[in-house]
Amino acid sequence: MKKNVLITLSAAFLILLLGIFWYYGTGTDVHIAEMNASPIGVHESGQLDIVLQNNGSMPVDVWIEAENTYVGSDGVAHPNSGLLIPSDSEDPWDVNFVSHETPIRLLPGNNSVSVWIGYVLPGEYPVKVKVLGDGRILDEGTYLVEIPTPEIPENLSLKLEYEIKSRNTSDVYRIYGYLINKGSGSAEDIPVNLTVTDEKNGELVFASSGLYGVREYDKTPLWTWPDYPYAVVEIAYGKPSGESYMPVQNVVVGKSGDRFRINVTSTWQNRSTSAELLLPPGEERR
């Protein structure tokens, strides 16, 4: 009796071993061969490139999970926010490729896939990558992304320019402004103040302010809406047009004989810069 029980237990144990060997020994054999990311700075997007090695002889479908791919200003990572970019994708924003719920087919040998990454603050961010298939974790690894503290720009300047559109009853000056960084470094939240004064009496007729960011060797427009000017000055020689000039917020309407001094200033990191215009210019006054 004991002999029969021993034989039965031995057979069951052998079957279990064979099952484990079949499941793990002949299942999907995929490993993370390499991970690499090009240097990026704060408020920049980049990608983590992952090489997956399929050691089998047949194509296999796997899923990718990535943590710490995007971290906001609160230091909180957004789960599953790193969109996948398979190497065979002609358009990295193709909806067929950017879902974490869509498997990636790996051919035998090395296969490439990338994940979007981005960080609002400097620091070190361990990106944790898991490769899943056959209902289990096939491999996992961590890549440390280092986001350096931005250099402080040391050569900032402001520039104003304009274009004029003449009508039967008025001249409209469309003013464009720029915050210019002629050197290395980047910064956010640089204050720029706009003032418009009456040149006759020196009275302030309009003021506004805004915060702007610059990157290295960058020319940042001061306006909020693309294809619209930073400010508008209308000099009416009859009845004002009544136009709102929306969405432009910085609008001054004057009459014949008026002249305005438009000035922009910025003081940041104990350094100041400014630019100004006189409108209408002397040679264009009627």
C-alpha positions as CSV (number, residue, x, y, z in Angstrom):
1,M,0.0,0.0,0.0
2,K,2.8,2.4,1.0
3,K,4.6,1.5,-2.2
4,N,1.6,2.4,-4.3
5,V,1.2,5.8,-2.5
6,L,4.9,6.5,-3.0
7,I,4.7,5.7,-6.7
8,T,1.6,8.0,-7.1
9,L,3.3,10.9,-5.3
10,S,6.4,10.5,-7.4
11,A,4.4,10.5,-10.6
12,A,2.4,13.6,-9.5
13,F,5.7,15.3,-8.6
14,L,7.2,14.4,-12.0
15,I,4.1,15.8,-13.8
16,L,4.3,19.0,-11.8
17,L,8.0,19.4,-12.7
18,L,7.3,18.7,-16.3
19,G,4.5,21.3,-16.2
20,I,6.7,23.9,-14.7
21,F,9.5,23.2,-17.2
22,W,7.0,23.4,-20.1
23,Y,5.5,26.6,-18.8
24,Y,8.7,28.4,-18.0
25,G,11.3,26.4,-20.0
26,T,9.5,26.5,-23.3
27,G,7.5,29.7,-22.8
28,T,8.3,33.2,-24.1
29,D,11.9,34.1,-23.6
30,V,12.2,37.9,-23.8
31,H,14.7,40.2,-22.1
32,I,15.5,43.8,-21.9
33,A,18.9,44.0,-23.7
34,E,19.5,47.8,-23.4
35,M,17.9,51.1,-22.3
36,N,19.1,54.5,-23.2
37,A,17.8,58.1,-23.3
38,S,19.3,61.2,-24.8
39,P,19.8,64.2,-22.5
40,I,16.8,66.5,-22.0
41,G,16.1,69.4,-19.8
42,V,13.1,70.6,-17.7
43,H,9.9,71.2,-19.7
44,E,11.4,69.2,-22.6
45,S,10.1,66.0,-24.1
46,G,12.4,63.1,-24.9
47,Q,12.3,59.3,-25.3
48,L,13.7,56.3,-23.6
49,D,14.9,53.8,-26.2
50,I,14.5,50.1,-25.2
51,V,16.0,47.1,-27.0
52,L,14.0,43.9,-26.4
53,Q,15.6,40.6,-27.2
54,N,13.3,37.8,-28.3
55,N,15.4,34.6,-27.8
56,G,12.7,32.4,-29.3
57,S,12.3,31.3,-32.9
58,M,8.8,32.7,-33.4
59,P,7.3,36.2,-33.1
60,V,5.7,36.9,-29.7
61,D,3.3,39.6,-28.4
62,V,4.4,41.5,-25.3
63,W,3.1,44.5,-23.3
64,I,5.1,47.3,-21.8
65,E,4.5,49.0,-18.5
66,A,6.6,52.1,-17.6
67,E,6.6,54.1,-14.4
68,N,8.0,57.6,-13.8
69,T,7.9,58.6,-17.5
70,Y,6.2,61.9,-16.8
71,V,6.5,63.8,-13.5
72,G,4.7,67.1,-12.9
73,S,5.5,70.2,-10.8
74,D,4.0,68.5,-7.8
75,G,6.5,65.7,-8.0
76,V,3.7,63.2,-8.8
77,A,4.3,60.7,-11.6
78,H,1.5,60.3,-14.0
79,P,0.8,56.5,-14.4
80,N,1.1,55.0,-17.9
81,S,1.7,58.4,-19.4
82,G,4.7,57.4,-21.5
83,L,3.3,56.7,-24.9
84,L,4.9,53.9,-26.8
85,I,6.8,54.4,-30.1
86,P,7.5,51.1,-31.9
87,S,10.3,51.2,-34.3
88,D,8.0,50.4,-37.3
89,S,5.8,53.4,-36.6
90,E,6.1,56.1,-39.3
91,D,4.0,58.5,-37.2
92,P,4.9,58.4,-33.4
93,W,1.4,59.9,-32.6
94,D,-0.5,57.2,-34.6
95,V,-3.3,56.0,-32.3
96,N,-2.5,52.4,-33.3
97,F,0.8,52.6,-31.6
98,V,0.4,54.8,-28.5
99,S,-1.8,52.7,-26.3
100,H,-0.4,50.7,-23.4
101,E,-3.2,48.2,-24.0
102,T,-2.0,47.3,-27.5
103,P,0.6,44.5,-27.6
104,I,3.9,44.9,-29.4
105,R,5.0,42.1,-31.7
106,L,8.6,41.1,-31.3
107,L,10.4,39.3,-34.1
108,P,13.2,36.8,-33.2
109,G,16.3,38.8,-32.2
110,N,16.5,42.4,-31.1
111,N,13.6,44.7,-31.4
112,S,13.4,48.5,-30.6
113,V,10.6,50.4,-28.8
114,S,10.7,53.8,-27.3
115,V,8.7,55.6,-24.5
116,W,8.0,59.3,-24.3
117,I,9.4,60.9,-21.2
118,G,9.3,64.5,-19.7
119,Y,9.8,66.2,-16.4
120,V,8.9,69.7,-15.1
121,L,11.5,69.9,-12.3
122,P,15.2,69.0,-12.3
123,G,16.3,65.8,-10.4
124,E,16.9,62.1,-10.8
125,Y,13.9,59.9,-12.0
126,P,14.1,56.1,-12.1
127,V,12.0,54.9,-15.0
128,K,10.9,51.4,-14.2
129,V,10.1,49.2,-17.2
130,K,8.3,45.9,-17.2
131,V,7.8,43.5,-20.1
132,L,4.8,41.3,-19.7
133,G,3.6,38.3,-21.7
134,D,2.0,34.8,-21.1
135,G,0.3,36.3,-18.1
136,R,3.6,36.9,-16.3
137,I,6.5,39.4,-16.0
138,L,9.1,38.4,-18.6
139,D,11.7,40.9,-17.5
140,E,12.0,44.2,-15.8
141,G,14.6,46.9,-15.4
142,T,15.2,50.5,-14.3
143,Y,16.9,53.4,-16.1
144,L,17.9,56.5,-14.2
145,V,17.0,59.8,-16.1
146,E,18.9,62.8,-14.8
147,I,17.4,66.2,-15.5
148,P,20.0,68.9,-14.8
149,T,19.2,72.3,-13.1
150,P,18.8,74.8,-15.9
151,E,21.6,77.4,-16.4
152,I,20.4,81.0,-15.6
153,P,20.4,83.1,-18.8
154,E,22.8,86.0,-18.5
155,N,22.1,87.9,-21.7
156,L,18.4,88.8,-22.0
157,S,17.0,91.6,-24.0
158,L,13.7,93.0,-25.2
159,K,12.7,94.1,-28.6
160,L,9.7,96.0,-30.0
161,E,8.8,96.5,-33.7
162,Y,5.6,97.4,-35.5
163,E,3.7,97.5,-38.7
164,I,1.2,100.1,-39.8
165,K,-2.2,99.7,-41.5
166,S,-3.7,102.9,-42.8
167,R,-7.4,103.4,-43.2
168,N,-9.5,106.3,-44.3
169,T,-10.1,107.5,-40.8
170,S,-7.3,106.0,-38.8
171,D,-3.9,104.5,-38.6
172,V,-3.5,101.1,-36.8
173,Y,-0.1,100.2,-35.4
174,R,0.3,96.5,-34.8
175,I,3.1,96.1,-32.2
176,Y,5.2,92.9,-31.8
177,G,7.5,92.2,-28.9
178,Y,10.2,89.7,-28.1
179,L,12.2,88.5,-25.2
180,I,15.5,87.4,-26.5
181,N,18.1,85.1,-25.0
182,K,21.4,85.4,-26.8
183,G,23.3,82.9,-24.7
184,S,22.9,79.5,-23.0
185,G,20.5,78.7,-20.2
186,S,16.8,78.8,-19.9
187,A,14.2,80.1,-17.5
188,E,10.5,80.3,-16.8
189,D,8.3,83.0,-15.3
190,I,10.3,86.0,-16.4
191,P,8.2,89.1,-15.7
192,V,7.6,91.6,-18.6
193,N,5.8,94.9,-17.9
194,L,4.1,97.0,-20.6
195,T,3.3,100.7,-20.1
196,V,1.8,103.2,-22.6
197,T,2.2,106.9,-21.6
198,D,0.8,110.1,-23.3
199,E,3.9,111.9,-24.6
200,K,2.3,115.3,-24.2
201,N,1.6,115.2,-20.5
202,G,3.4,112.0,-19.3
203,E,0.3,110.4,-18.0
204,L,0.0,106.7,-17.9
205,V,-2.8,105.6,-20.2
206,F,-2.4,101.8,-20.2
207,A,-0.4,99.1,-18.3
208,S,-0.2,95.3,-18.3
209,S,2.2,92.5,-17.3
210,G,2.9,88.9,-18.1
211,L,5.3,86.0,-17.4
212,Y,7.3,84.4,-20.1
213,G,9.9,81.7,-20.6
214,V,13.0,81.5,-22.7
215,R,15.3,78.7,-23.8
216,E,18.9,79.0,-24.9
217,Y,19.5,81.1,-27.9
218,D,15.8,81.7,-28.1
219,K,13.5,84.5,-29.3
220,T,10.3,84.3,-27.4
221,P,7.2,86.2,-28.7
222,L,5.5,88.3,-26.0
223,W,2.0,87.8,-27.5
224,T,-0.3,85.1,-26.2
225,W,-2.1,84.2,-29.4
226,P,-0.2,83.1,-32.5
227,D,-0.6,85.4,-35.6
228,Y,-1.8,88.3,-33.4
229,P,0.3,91.3,-32.2
230,Y,1.4,91.9,-28.7
231,A,-0.4,95.3,-28.6
232,V,-2.4,97.6,-30.9
233,V,-2.4,101.4,-31.0
234,E,-5.1,103.1,-33.1
235,I,-4.8,106.8,-34.0
236,A,-8.2,108.0,-35.2
237,Y,-8.4,111.0,-37.5
238,G,-12.1,110.9,-37.4
239,K,-14.5,108.6,-35.5
240,P,-12.7,105.7,-33.9
241,S,-13.3,102.4,-35.6
242,G,-14.9,100.8,-32.5
243,E,-13.0,97.6,-33.3
244,S,-12.2,95.5,-30.2
245,Y,-9.0,93.9,-31.7
246,M,-9.8,90.7,-29.8
247,P,-8.1,88.5,-28.7
248,V,-5.4,91.2,-28.3
249,Q,-5.7,92.6,-24.7
250,N,-3.2,95.5,-25.0
251,V,-5.2,98.1,-27.0
252,V,-4.9,101.9,-26.9
253,V,-7.1,104.2,-29.0
254,G,-6.0,107.8,-29.5
255,K,-7.0,110.8,-31.7
256,S,-5.2,113.0,-34.2
257,G,-2.3,114.8,-32.6
258,D,-1.8,112.1,-29.9
259,R,1.6,110.5,-29.5
260,F,2.3,107.5,-27.2
261,R,5.4,106.1,-25.7
262,I,5.3,102.3,-25.6
263,N,7.7,100.8,-23.1
264,V,8.4,97.2,-22.1
265,T,10.7,96.4,-19.1
266,S,11.9,93.3,-17.3
267,T,13.8,92.9,-14.1
268,W,14.9,89.4,-13.3
269,Q,17.8,88.0,-11.3
270,N,18.9,91.5,-10.5
271,R,19.3,92.4,-14.1
272,S,17.1,94.8,-16.1
273,T,16.3,95.3,-19.7
274,S,13.9,97.4,-21.7
275,A,12.7,98.6,-25.1
276,E,10.4,101.3,-26.4
277,L,8.6,102.8,-29.3
278,L,7.2,106.3,-30.1
279,L,3.9,106.1,-32.0
280,P,3.2,107.7,-34.4
281,P,6.9,108.3,-35.3
282,G,7.6,111.9,-36.1
283,E,7.8,111.4,-39.9
284,E,4.4,109.7,-40.0
285,R,2.4,112.2,-38.0
286,R,-0.4,113.9,-40.0
